[in-house]
Amino acid sequence: MHLTAEPLSPATDVVGWPVVVASLSLVVLAIVLSRLLGLRVEGSVAWASVRAATQLIAVGFLLGWIFRSAVPDVWAWLWIAVMVAITAGVLIHRVPEGPAVVVPSIAAVVVTVAVSLGVTFGFGVFSPEPVTLVVVAGITLGNVLPTAVLAAQQGVSAARDRPQAIESLLALGFDRRLVIREIAPRAARTALIPQIERTKVVGLIALPGALTGLLLAGVDPVDAVVVQLLVMYLVLGSAAVAAVVLVYSVTRASVLPDLRLAAWVRREAAGPASEGGRRRRSG
């Protein structure tokens, strides 16, 4: 596909720091409402806003330096490797104590990024420029991470909420595969609900970022839609693969090879005391 674009509208020249500050009005309103209503989420909202601004500004300067360097391709691939490592690390860190998810997490992240890059650049949708490499990898990882975290947590909850039921299944002669078939489907469906719902409303109440960016850049609407479909399917598929891998790995780990219940399954859901103990141990 050959994408042609016209120059951006001069209206884009007005975007600057005053406009960015004005865009914070809804964030400020949310903070004020949370404070007045005693919901106690204002700190999280404010911290997320500050952290996002700091990270994006740093990324902007870093990208500018990378793409002006003598070897931008090398830096782009290094950037992707760092993003993969950070994504896998965050996923492992945020999963509750219990089953080991290091290998499945790394495998899910690496495979989904590899397939996304392979499809996008292997079919020549975009030329493999440093900026497009980083952007496609970032889109994939940004959607894989929340779904994978939710999938792993749902898998842990599915096992911890039904230890007696799992032991009953084992007593009836179920093996690990059959136990997984009993407890994993609901966890996988729950983990995929946000991504599936976002996909369902595309074009109805939401215009995704890739489509919007291409339209603003002057690309033909039909070409822009085709590219958005490519991105959307890669995102949905990546999230689904990550969810399936994590739910399967976690639920499988709930039953030991000798068909006994794993010790972490019987551990109560982490309360304030155990959370504090974990923080002390990690500190």
Backbone as CSV, one residue per row, in Angstrom:
resi,resn,N_x,N_y,N_z,CA_x,CA_y,CA_z,C_x,C_y,C_z
1,MET,0.844,-1.186,0.000,0.000,0.000,0.000,0.882,1.240,0.000
2,HIS,0.507,2.186,-0.853,1.272,3.432,-0.914,0.436,4.534,-0.280
3,LEU,0.917,5.075,0.815,0.193,6.124,1.515,0.688,7.474,1.051
4,THR,-0.248,8.308,0.599,0.097,9.665,0.200,-0.523,10.641,1.165
5,ALA,0.204,11.662,1.490,-0.289,12.635,2.468,-0.068,14.035,1.957
6,GLU,-1.008,14.902,2.284,-0.888,16.314,1.982,-0.325,17.020,3.199
7,PRO,0.161,18.239,3.035,0.689,18.963,4.190,-0.368,19.132,5.261
8,LEU,0.086,19.151,6.486,-0.827,19.348,7.608,-1.490,20.708,7.533
9,SER,-2.697,20.783,8.066,-3.392,22.059,8.130,-2.632,23.026,9.012
10,PRO,-2.612,24.326,8.654,-1.938,25.303,9.499,-2.490,25.361,10.898
11,ALA,-3.701,24.805,11.113,-4.287,24.832,12.454,-3.417,24.083,13.447
12,THR,-2.621,23.127,12.960,-1.790,22.369,13.879,-0.674,23.225,14.461
13,ASP,-0.394,24.378,13.852,0.673,25.238,14.357,0.335,25.866,15.696
14,VAL,-0.946,25.880,16.062,-1.328,26.539,17.312,-1.070,25.649,18.512
15,VAL,-0.785,24.354,18.281,-0.554,23.452,19.406,0.769,23.809,20.067
16,GLY,0.709,24.130,21.333,1.905,24.478,22.089,1.616,24.317,23.560
17,TRP,2.534,24.808,24.398,2.372,24.630,25.833,1.092,25.255,26.389
18,PRO,0.655,26.449,25.913,-0.616,26.981,26.438,-1.792,26.045,26.176
19,VAL,-1.798,25.406,24.986,-2.882,24.474,24.668,-2.796,23.237,25.545
20,VAL,-1.578,22.757,25.783,-1.393,21.597,26.655,-1.902,21.907,28.062
21,VAL,-1.563,23.086,28.553,-2.031,23.491,29.882,-3.552,23.565,29.913
22,ALA,-4.141,24.116,28.836,-5.605,24.200,28.778,-6.239,22.814,28.774
23,SER,-5.549,21.834,28.163,-6.100,20.485,28.110,-6.147,19.824,29.480
24,LEU,-5.440,20.404,30.441,-5.454,19.865,31.808,-6.728,20.238,32.568
25,SER,-7.608,21.009,31.942,-8.793,21.486,32.658,-9.645,20.338,33.187
26,LEU,-9.816,19.287,32.383,-10.619,18.154,32.846,-9.903,17.378,33.951
27,VAL,-8.579,17.310,33.864,-7.814,16.658,34.930,-7.991,17.417,36.240
28,VAL,-7.896,18.746,36.163,-8.088,19.576,37.358,-9.507,19.409,37.899
29,LEU,-10.496,19.376,36.994,-11.880,19.189,37.427,-12.049,17.852,38.144
30,ALA,-11.439,16.792,37.600,-11.532,15.483,38.242,-10.896,15.501,39.629
31,ILE,-9.757,16.192,39.758,-9.085,16.281,41.054,-9.959,17.030,42.059
32,VAL,-10.556,18.140,41.622,-11.410,18.935,42.512,-12.622,18.121,42.949
33,LEU,-13.260,17.436,41.999,-14.440,16.632,42.337,-14.073,15.503,43.294
34,SER,-12.957,14.846,43.037,-12.524,13.778,43.936,-12.297,14.309,45.335
35,ARG,-11.695,15.496,45.424,-11.427,16.100,46.733,-12.715,16.457,47.449
36,LEU,-13.647,17.080,46.721,-14.906,17.511,47.335,-15.767,16.324,47.762
37,LEU,-15.749,15.264,46.973,-16.594,14.110,47.253,-15.900,13.073,48.144
38,GLY,-14.647,13.331,48.495,-13.925,12.413,49.369,-13.615,11.069,48.761
39,LEU,-13.375,11.027,47.441,-13.121,9.752,46.765,-11.666,9.310,46.852
40,ARG,-10.786,10.220,47.166,-9.374,9.933,47.406,-8.641,9.358,46.188
41,VAL,-8.996,9.820,45.010,-8.259,9.409,43.813,-7.484,10.573,43.211
42,GLU,-7.570,11.736,43.855,-6.907,12.908,43.275,-5.396,12.747,43.217
43,GLY,-4.826,12.078,44.207,-3.381,11.871,44.211,-2.932,11.020,43.034
44,SER,-3.667,9.950,42.774,-3.319,9.068,41.664,-3.447,9.778,40.325
45,VAL,-4.515,10.566,40.175,-4.725,11.300,38.924,-3.617,12.321,38.704
46,ALA,-3.289,13.066,39.757,-2.242,14.083,39.641,-0.890,13.443,39.349
47,TRP,-0.566,12.368,40.062,0.722,11.709,39.853,0.822,11.129,38.444
48,ALA,-0.278,10.535,37.955,-0.268,9.989,36.597,-0.025,11.089,35.570
49,SER,-0.625,12.254,35.776,-0.456,13.367,34.837,0.982,13.859,34.832
50,VAL,1.557,14.047,36.023,2.933,14.536,36.120,3.906,13.506,35.546
51,ARG,3.695,12.249,35.900,4.599,11.205,35.422,4.542,11.080,33.904
52,ALA,3.330,11.131,33.336,3.198,11.021,31.883,3.912,12.175,31.185
53,ALA,3.742,13.396,31.713,4.397,14.555,31.104,5.913,14.421,31.157
54,THR,6.422,14.011,32.300,7.875,13.863,32.461,8.421,12.816,31.496
55,GLN,7.746,11.678,31.422,8.221,10.600,30.551,8.153,10.995,29.086
56,LEU,7.056,11.645,28.681,6.900,12.003,27.271,7.891,13.078,26.847
57,ILE,8.135,14.054,27.713,9.119,15.087,27.382,10.498,14.468,27.236
58,ALA,10.838,13.572,28.169,12.133,12.896,28.077,12.229,12.069,26.801
59,VAL,11.145,11.368,26.457,11.132,10.560,25.242,11.282,11.443,24.010
60,GLY,10.621,12.592,24.009,10.732,13.501,22.868,12.165,13.932,22.616
61,PHE,12.855,14.350,23.668,14.255,14.759,23.520,15.136,13.578,23.103
62,LEU,14.870,12.417,23.716,15.687,11.245,23.416,15.484,10.781,21.979
63,LEU,14.229,10.772,21.516,13.965,10.382,20.133,14.644,11.336,19.159
64,GLY,14.559,12.635,19.454,15.220,13.607,18.592,16.712,13.352,18.490
65,TRP,17.332,13.029,19.615,18.777,12.755,19.618,19.095,11.480,18.863
66,ILE,18.259,10.451,19.060,18.504,9.170,18.402,18.412,9.304,16.886
67,PHE,17.356,9.963,16.407,17.136,10.026,14.975,18.106,10.976,14.266
68,ARG,18.815,11.799,15.048,19.853,12.646,14.450,21.234,11.997,14.543
69,SER,21.299,10.839,15.192,22.591,10.188,15.364,23.038,9.527,14.066
70,ALA,24.267,9.042,14.056,24.818,8.410,12.852,24.257,7.008,12.633
71,VAL,23.782,6.356,13.694,23.256,4.987,13.581,21.864,4.914,14.205
72,PRO,20.870,5.600,13.632,19.532,5.609,14.244,18.877,4.235,14.296
73,ASP,19.162,3.372,13.301,18.562,2.038,13.297,19.020,1.217,14.509
74,VAL,20.296,1.311,14.816,20.821,0.583,15.970,20.144,1.058,17.245
75,TRP,20.015,2.371,17.396,19.383,2.921,18.593,17.900,2.553,18.665
76,ALA,17.243,2.500,17.496,15.815,2.140,17.480,15.619,0.707,17.971
77,TRP,16.447,-0.219,17.499,16.323,-1.613,17.945,16.697,-1.756,19.420
78,LEU,17.667,-0.972,19.842,18.014,-0.992,21.257,16.855,-0.462,22.095
79,TRP,16.203,0.581,21.603,15.036,1.137,22.290,13.942,0.082,22.415
80,ILE,13.693,-0.639,21.323,12.663,-1.685,21.351,13.020,-2.761,22.367
81,ALA,14.290,-3.145,22.405,14.721,-4.156,23.378,14.489,-3.675,24.802
82,VAL,14.762,-2.404,25.057,14.532,-1.840,26.395,13.045,-1.840,26.716
83,MET,12.197,-1.467,25.745,10.752,-1.467,25.965,10.244,-2.866,26.278
84,VAL,10.752,-3.856,25.554,10.350,-5.245,25.817,10.741,-5.656,27.234
85,ALA,11.970,-5.312,27.626,12.444,-5.672,28.963,11.618,-4.980,30.048
86,ILE,11.318,-3.696,29.847,10.530,-2.961,30.836,9.122,-3.541,30.938
87,THR,8.521,-3.849,29.783,7.163,-4.417,29.785,7.125,-5.740,30.535
88,ALA,8.074,-6.621,30.235,8.115,-7.911,30.923,8.369,-7.722,32.414
89,GLY,9.256,-6.787,32.756,9.547,-6.536,34.168,8.346,-6.002,34.924
90,VAL,7.625,-5.054,34.315,6.425,-4.502,34.967,5.374,-5.592,35.146
91,LEU,5.205,-6.427,34.125,4.222,-7.509,34.202,4.555,-8.474,35.328
92,ILE,5.810,-8.867,35.423,6.233,-9.797,36.471,6.055,-9.158,37.850
93,HIS,6.379,-7.873,37.954,6.305,-7.178,39.245,4.873,-7.021,39.734
94,ARG,3.941,-6.842,38.818,2.561,-6.540,39.212,1.698,-7.776,39.423
95,VAL,2.190,-8.918,39.046,1.424,-10.143,39.285,1.548,-10.523,40.750
96,PRO,0.446,-10.914,41.401,0.511,-11.292,42.822,1.486,-12.425,43.060
97,GLU,1.958,-12.513,44.300,2.856,-13.604,44.650,2.189,-14.942,44.376
98,GLY,2.962,-15.872,43.939,2.407,-17.192,43.665,3.155,-17.850,42.529
99,PRO,2.491,-18.110,41.413,3.119,-18.865,40.335,4.209,-18.062,39.636
100,ALA,5.223,-18.749,39.144,6.284,-18.084,38.398,5.776,-17.736,37.002
101,VAL,5.890,-16.479,36.639,5.397,-16.035,35.333,6.511,-15.394,34.517
102,VAL,7.750,-15.579,34.924,8.866,-14.919,34.236,8.961,-15.387,32.791
103,VAL,9.074,-16.690,32.565,9.243,-17.211,31.212,8.017,-16.937,30.346
104,PRO,6.785,-17.234,30.811,5.612,-16.927,29.979,5.490,-15.443,29.655
105,SER,5.811,-14.578,30.615,5.701,-13.140,30.377,6.661,-12.693,29.287
106,ILE,7.914,-13.110,29.408,8.909,-12.713,28.399,8.535,-13.286,27.035
107,ALA,8.100,-14.537,27.015,7.740,-15.171,25.745,6.570,-14.459,25.080
108,ALA,5.538,-14.125,25.864,4.370,-13.458,25.298,4.734,-12.097,24.729
109,VAL,5.542,-11.345,25.461,5.926,-10.004,25.016,6.775,-10.073,23.748
110,VAL,7.768,-10.943,23.734,8.678,-11.041,22.586,7.933,-11.506,21.338
111,VAL,7.091,-12.526,21.475,6.385,-13.080,20.317,5.434,-12.055,19.719
112,THR,4.665,-11.363,20.561,3.697,-10.411,20.029,4.383,-9.242,19.329
113,VAL,5.471,-8.747,19.887,6.192,-7.652,19.238,6.802,-8.124,17.926
114,ALA,7.383,-9.315,17.916,8.002,-9.846,16.701,6.978,-10.001,15.580
115,VAL,5.808,-10.535,15.903,4.773,-10.722,14.885,4.269,-9.370,14.380
116,SER,4.040,-8.428,15.277,3.555,-7.108,14.872,4.543,-6.417,13.937
117,LEU,5.814,-6.435,14.292,6.831,-5.819,13.442,6.957,-6.583,12.122
118,GLY,6.885,-7.914,12.190,7.019,-8.713,10.982,5.905,-8.449,9.986
119,VAL,4.673,-8.381,10.471,3.538,-8.134,9.580,3.590,-6.710,9.025
120,THR,3.817,-5.743,9.896,3.786,-4.346,9.475,4.862,-4.027,8.451
121,PHE,6.072,-4.470,8.717,7.181,-4.113,7.831,7.460,-5.189,6.790
122,GLY,7.097,-6.435,7.085,7.298,-7.499,6.103,6.431,-7.318,4.865
123,PHE,5.224,-6.767,5.056,4.337,-6.530,3.927,4.474,-5.117,3.358
124,GLY,5.420,-4.367,3.877,5.699,-3.054,3.309,4.659,-2.001,3.585
125,VAL,3.887,-2.161,4.664,2.903,-1.131,5.001,3.614,0.185,5.290
126,PHE,4.671,0.115,6.059,5.541,1.260,6.298,6.968,0.844,5.984
127,SER,7.785,1.800,5.618,9.200,1.500,5.473,9.812,1.380,6.863
128,PRO,10.780,0.486,7.032,11.346,0.257,8.375,12.261,1.375,8.835
129,GLU,11.700,2.554,8.944,12.450,3.683,9.471,12.514,3.578,10.994
130,PRO,13.516,4.168,11.622,13.634,4.078,13.083,12.374,4.525,13.815
131,VAL,11.779,5.636,13.380,10.612,6.149,14.099,9.429,5.194,14.000
132,THR,9.196,4.599,12.821,8.056,3.688,12.685,8.291,2.384,13.440
133,LEU,9.535,1.929,13.494,9.848,0.738,14.281,9.483,0.943,15.746
134,VAL,9.911,2.065,16.289,9.644,2.353,17.700,8.150,2.537,17.947
135,VAL,7.473,3.235,17.038,6.045,3.510,17.222,5.229,2.223,17.198
136,VAL,5.465,1.350,16.227,4.694,0.100,16.129,4.950,-0.785,17.345
137,ALA,6.209,-0.888,17.749,6.514,-1.676,18.947,5.841,-1.077,20.173
138,GLY,5.850,0.247,20.277,5.225,0.907,21.425,3.724,0.698,21.472
139,ILE,3.065,0.771,20.308,1.615,0.528,20.262,1.302,-0.895,20.724
140,THR,2.071,-1.850,20.243,1.838,-3.246,20.621,2.034,-3.460,22.120
141,LEU,3.163,-3.012,22.637,3.470,-3.232,24.049,2.502,-2.478,24.955
142,GLY,2.104,-1.275,24.541,1.186,-0.492,25.359,-0.161,-1.154,25.542
143,ASN,-0.560,-1.973,24.575,-1.835,-2.681,24.692,-1.679,-4.069,25.295
144,VAL,-0.510,-4.678,25.127,-0.285,-6.007,25.695,-0.182,-5.952,27.213
145,LEU,0.515,-4.943,27.735,0.806,-4.907,29.168,-0.435,-4.941,30.054
146,PRO,-1.412,-4.014,29.905,-2.559,-4.060,30.826,-3.368,-5.336,30.711
147,THR,-3.514,-5.856,29.494,-4.272,-7.091,29.317,-3.547,-8.266,29.953
148,ALA,-2.231,-8.328,29.782,-1.451,-9.439,30.356,-1.465,-9.395,31.874
149,VAL,-1.333,-8.188,32.455,-1.396,-8.058,33.915,-2.743,-8.532,34.433
150,LEU,-3.816,-8.077,33.791,-5.154,-8.482,34.206,-5.348,-9.982,34.050
151,ALA,-4.807,-10.553,32.984,-4.950,-11.996,32.757,-4.252,-12.798,33.851
152,ALA,-3.037,-12.403,34.195,-2.319,-13.120,35.240,-3.035,-13.001,36.581
153,GLN,-3.527,-11.811,36.889,-4.240,-11.613,38.149,-5.543,-12.397,38.179
154,GLN,-6.232,-12.446,37.051,-7.466,-13.230,36.986,-7.180,-14.720,37.127
155,GLY,-6.070,-15.171,36.571,-5.705,-16.568,36.723,-5.417,-16.925,38.168
156,VAL,-4.703,-16.039,38.869,-4.426,-16.257,40.290,-5.729,-16.291,41.081
157,SER,-6.610,-15.331,40.808,-7.895,-15.276,41.534,-8.743,-16.508,41.254
158,ALA,-8.746,-16.973,40.004,-9.552,-18.143,39.651,-9.123,-19.362,40.453
159,ALA,-7.821,-19.499,40.694,-7.330,-20.642,41.468,-7.553,-20.443,42.958
160,ARG,-7.270,-19.236,43.471,-7.388,-18.991,44.911,-8.836,-18.940,45.392
161,ASP,-9.744,-18.589,44.504,-11.146,-18.520,44.904,-11.802,-19.894,44.955
162,ARG,-11.173,-20.912,44.357,-11.828,-22.220,44.279,-10.879,-23.368,44.630
163,PRO,-10.154,-23.287,45.735,-9.236,-24.392,46.052,-9.967,-25.705,46.323
164,GLN,-11.103,-25.620,47.019,-11.847,-26.847,47.306,-12.386,-27.467,46.022
165,ALA,-12.848,-26.627,45.117,-13.382,-27.142,43.857,-12.282,-27.820,43.040
166,ILE,-11.087,-27.233,43.043,-9.981,-27.844,42.305,-9.605,-29.188,42.915
167,GLU,-9.547,-29.245,44.246,-9.218,-30.511,44.892,-10.295,-31.561,44.642
168,SER,-11.537,-31.132,44.566,-12.614,-32.072,44.255,-12.458,-32.634,42.845
169,LEU,-12.083,-31.764,41.912,-11.859,-32.227,40.542,-10.702,-33.228,40.491
170,LEU,-9.644,-32.950,41.231,-8.508,-33.868,41.267,-8.902,-35.207,41.881
171,ALA,-9.743,-35.129,42.912,-10.205,-36.355,43.564,-11.072,-37.199,42.626
172,LEU,-11.740,-36.527,41.688,-12.588,-37.228,40.735,-11.798,-37.783,39.556
173,GLY,-10.490,-37.555,39.550,-9.656,-38.112,38.492,-9.258,-37.123,37.401
174,PHE,-9.555,-35.837,37.593,-9.167,-34.829,36.600,-7.647,-34.662,36.617
175,ASP,-7.051,-34.512,35.426,-5.631,-34.185,35.367,-5.476,-32.669,35.219
176,ARG,-4.233,-32.208,35.069,-3.996,-30.761,35.005,-4.722,-30.120,33.821
177,ARG,-4.721,-30.801,32.687,-5.365,-30.249,31.495,-6.853,-30.034,31.718
178,LEU,-7.504,-30.995,32.348,-8.945,-30.868,32.581,-9.248,-29.806,33.639
179,VAL,-8.387,-29.688,34.633,-8.577,-28.639,35.637,-8.471,-27.267,34.987
180,ILE,-7.500,-27.098,34.106,-7.339,-25.827,33.410,-8.597,-25.489,32.609
181,ARG,-9.154,-26.486,31.948,-10.365,-26.265,31.144,-11.552,-25.851,31.996
182,GLU,-11.512,-26.200,33.278,-12.609,-25.833,34.167,-12.461,-24.425,34.733
183,ILE,-11.228,-24.020,35.064,-11.069,-22.747,35.791,-10.518,-21.612,34.933
184,ALA,-9.925,-21.927,33.782,-9.267,-20.881,33.000,-10.189,-20.054,32.102
185,PRO,-11.238,-20.610,31.490,-12.010,-19.829,30.518,-12.571,-18.523,31.057
186,ARG,-13.134,-18.554,32.256,-13.715,-17.326,32.801,-12.641,-16.270,33.047
187,ALA,-11.485,-16.688,33.527,-10.395,-15.743,33.762,-9.940,-15.106,32.456
188,ALA,-9.824,-15.906,31.403,-9.394,-15.373,30.108,-10.427,-14.404,29.543
189,ARG,-11.705,-14.755,29.633,-12.750,-13.867,29.114,-12.759,-12.543,29.860
190,THR,-12.625,-12.594,31.179,-12.630,-11.361,31.972,-11.448,-10.476,31.621
191,ALA,-10.289,-11.075,31.435,-9.093,-10.294,31.116,-9.208,-9.608,29.765
192,LEU,-9.933,-10.210,28.833,-10.023,-9.671,27.477,-11.195,-8.722,27.272
193,ILE,-12.056,-8.586,28.278,-13.232,-7.726,28.116,-12.865,-6.307,27.698
194,PRO,-11.928,-5.606,28.382,-11.634,-4.221,27.974,-11.179,-4.104,26.523
195,GLN,-10.263,-4.975,26.089,-9.747,-4.887,24.726,-10.820,-5.235,23.704
196,ILE,-11.627,-6.241,24.005,-12.697,-6.630,23.082,-13.729,-5.519,22.964
197,GLU,-14.090,-4.906,24.078,-15.079,-3.824,24.033,-14.541,-2.620,23.266
198,ARG,-13.248,-2.306,23.433,-12.659,-1.206,22.658,-12.709,-1.521,21.170
199,THR,-12.474,-2.768,20.813,-12.492,-3.149,19.405,-13.904,-3.062,18.835
200,LYS,-14.885,-3.434,19.627,-16.277,-3.426,19.148,-16.775,-2.032,18.795
201,VAL,-16.313,-1.019,19.507,-16.853,0.330,19.300,-15.994,1.164,18.356
202,VAL,-14.974,0.565,17.759,-14.158,1.310,16.794,-15.033,1.759,15.630
203,GLY,-14.971,3.035,15.314,-15.759,3.591,14.226,-17.149,4.030,14.627
204,LEU,-17.628,3.578,15.788,-18.960,3.977,16.261,-18.866,5.157,17.219
205,ILE,-18.098,4.971,18.298,-17.938,6.062,19.263,-16.470,6.396,19.484
206,ALA,-15.583,5.746,18.738,-14.160,5.997,18.924,-13.447,5.939,17.586
207,LEU,-12.586,6.906,17.345,-11.688,6.890,16.196,-10.280,6.687,16.732
208,PRO,-9.668,5.539,16.453,-8.363,5.217,17.046,-7.272,6.190,16.617
209,GLY,-6.173,6.135,17.362,-5.089,7.080,17.145,-4.451,6.989,15.773
210,ALA,-4.197,5.766,15.284,-3.565,5.619,13.974,-4.429,6.213,12.876
211,LEU,-5.731,5.926,12.908,-6.653,6.468,11.913,-6.692,7.983,11.996
212,THR,-6.816,8.510,13.189,-6.881,9.961,13.372,-5.614,10.635,12.868
213,GLY,-4.456,10.061,13.234,-3.197,10.659,12.802,-3.049,10.666,11.292
214,LEU,-3.434,9.571,10.638,-3.320,9.510,9.188,-4.286,10.485,8.512
215,LEU,-5.497,10.588,9.046,-6.460,11.533,8.470,-5.968,12.967,8.607
216,LEU,-5.430,13.298,9.773,-4.906,14.650,9.977,-3.694,14.920,9.084
217,ALA,-2.978,13.859,8.732,-1.819,14.021,7.856,-2.216,14.100,6.390
218,GLY,-3.500,13.944,6.081,-3.966,14.079,4.713,-4.018,12.800,3.919
219,VAL,-3.880,11.641,4.569,-3.949,10.361,3.875,-5.384,10.087,3.446
220,ASP,-5.549,9.430,2.300,-6.882,9.067,1.820,-7.618,8.265,2.902
221,PRO,-8.887,8.589,3.188,-9.609,7.917,4.282,-9.649,6.397,4.168
222,VAL,-9.815,5.868,2.941,-9.871,4.420,2.789,-8.517,3.795,3.130
223,ASP,-7.427,4.418,2.657,-6.098,3.919,3.007,-5.873,3.994,4.509
224,ALA,-6.343,5.085,5.124,-6.177,5.245,6.572,-6.934,4.158,7.325
225,VAL,-8.131,3.813,6.841,-8.924,2.767,7.484,-8.232,1.413,7.370
226,VAL,-7.646,1.125,6.217,-6.952,-0.155,6.032,-5.780,-0.271,7.005
227,VAL,-5.013,0.813,7.141,-3.891,0.795,8.080,-4.396,0.626,9.508
228,GLN,-5.507,1.308,9.834,-6.059,1.179,11.184,-6.534,-0.239,11.451
229,LEU,-7.124,-0.892,10.442,-7.532,-2.288,10.612,-6.320,-3.167,10.905
230,LEU,-5.239,-2.923,10.185,-4.007,-3.673,10.443,-3.564,-3.498,11.888
231,VAL,-3.498,-2.248,12.341,-3.061,-1.964,13.710,-4.032,-2.570,14.716
232,MET,-5.330,-2.425,14.460,-6.342,-2.910,15.394,-6.279,-4.425,15.560
233,TYR,-6.129,-5.143,14.445,-6.070,-6.599,14.531,-4.792,-7.068,15.208
234,LEU,-3.686,-6.379,14.946,-2.443,-6.740,15.609,-2.541,-6.493,17.115
235,VAL,-3.174,-5.374,17.496,-3.332,-5.061,18.911,-4.246,-6.083,19.587
236,LEU,-5.390,-6.360,18.977,-6.320,-7.330,19.554,-5.675,-8.712,19.643
237,GLY,-5.002,-9.123,18.571,-4.355,-10.425,18.581,-3.237,-10.517,19.600
238,SER,-2.448,-9.448,19.718,-1.354,-9.445,20.689,-1.891,-9.551,22.107
239,ALA,-2.932,-8.762,22.401,-3.523,-8.807,23.734,-4.122,-10.177,24.026
240,ALA,-4.787,-10.762,23.032,-5.410,-12.070,23.231,-4.362,-13.157,23.451
241,VAL,-3.285,-13.122,22.661,-2.219,-14.106,22.835,-1.610,-13.992,24.226
242,ALA,-1.297,-12.757,24.644,-0.714,-12.558,25.969,-1.662,-13.052,27.066
243,ALA,-2.955,-12.755,26.926,-3.926,-13.178,27.938,-4.014,-14.691,28.020
244,VAL,-4.075,-15.339,26.871,-4.182,-16.800,26.855,-2.941,-17.439,27.475
245,VAL,-1.773,-16.945,27.093,-0.525,-17.507,27.619,-0.443,-17.346,29.132
246,LEU,-0.776,-16.146,29.631,-0.650,-15.895,31.078,-1.700,-16.658,31.877
247,VAL,-2.945,-16.684,31.409,-3.987,-17.420,32.131,-3.651,-18.914,32.153
248,TYR,-3.237,-19.441,31.015,-2.885,-20.867,30.968,-1.724,-21.168,31.912
249,SER,-0.687,-20.339,31.878,0.499,-20.599,32.701,0.167,-20.547,34.184
250,VAL,-0.630,-19.547,34.582,-0.956,-19.387,35.992,-1.853,-20.520,36.473
251,THR,-2.908,-20.826,35.718,-3.830,-21.883,36.158,-3.150,-23.250,36.129
252,ARG,-2.261,-23.466,35.182,-1.527,-24.733,35.148,-0.625,-24.866,36.373
253,ALA,-0.057,-23.733,36.795,0.829,-23.770,37.963,0.068,-24.009,39.259
254,SER,-1.261,-23.883,39.225,-2.036,-24.110,40.447,-2.079,-25.581,40.839
255,VAL,-1.767,-26.452,39.883,-1.745,-27.900,40.153,-0.333,-28.407,39.877
256,LEU,0.263,-29.050,40.856,1.616,-29.572,40.715,1.623,-30.822,39.828
257,PRO,2.788,-31.205,39.293,2.848,-32.397,38.437,2.326,-33.668,39.107
258,ASP,2.449,-33.742,40.452,1.936,-34.931,41.142,0.459,-34.776,41.516
259,LEU,-0.212,-33.785,40.887,-1.655,-33.560,41.039,-2.040,-33.156,42.457
260,ARG,-1.156,-32.404,43.114,-1.502,-31.756,44.376,-1.685,-30.271,44.120
261,LEU,-2.459,-29.638,44.997,-2.698,-28.204,44.881,-1.428,-27.450,45.276
262,ALA,-1.038,-26.462,44.474,0.152,-25.678,44.789,-0.054,-24.876,46.063
263,ALA,1.025,-24.668,46.815,0.923,-23.992,48.110,0.394,-22.570,47.973
264,TRP,0.751,-21.857,46.880,0.333,-20.456,46.756,-1.170,-20.316,46.565
265,VAL,-1.836,-21.372,46.118,-3.280,-21.303,45.904,-4.013,-21.138,47.221
266,ARG,-3.505,-21.772,48.280,-4.177,-21.713,49.575,-3.875,-20.430,50.332
267,ARG,-2.910,-19.666,49.848,-2.579,-18.413,50.508,-3.739,-17.446,50.355
268,GLU,-4.102,-16.803,51.431,-5.217,-15.850,51.382,-4.836,-14.665,50.508
269,ALA,-5.847,-14.058,49.928,-5.606,-12.839,49.152,-4.900,-11.827,50.027
270,ALA,-3.924,-11.146,49.433,-3.075,-10.239,50.213,-3.879,-9.134,50.857
271,GLY,-3.812,-9.039,52.175,-4.453,-7.962,52.916,-3.442,-6.908,53.279
272,PRO,-3.832,-5.901,54.088,-2.904,-4.835,54.448,-1.647,-5.344,55.132
273,ALA,-1.800,-6.346,56.011,-0.629,-6.820,56.745,0.367,-7.490,55.823
274,SER,-0.150,-8.390,54.956,0.763,-9.088,54.066,1.358,-8.156,53.042
275,GLU,0.581,-7.137,52.625,1.134,-6.152,51.702,2.290,-5.420,52.346
276,GLY,2.110,-5.056,53.617,3.190,-4.369,54.316,4.399,-5.254,54.462
277,GLY,4.151,-6.547,54.732,5.272,-7.460,54.855,6.023,-7.597,53.540
278,ARG,5.282,-7.615,52.427,5.948,-7.702,51.131,6.794,-6.467,50.867
279,ARG,6.253,-5.297,51.232,7.017,-4.077,51.013,8.279,-4.072,51.842
280,ARG,8.175,-4.584,53.081,9.372,-4.613,53.924,10.405,-5.578,53.363
281,ARG,9.909,-6.730,52.840,10.859,-7.687,52.294,11.498,-7.156,51.031
282,SER,10.683,-6.477,50.188,11.256,-5.941,48.951,12.179,-4.791,49.209
283,GLY,11.957,-4.058,50.338,12.834,-2.950,50.691,14.130,-3.434,51.260
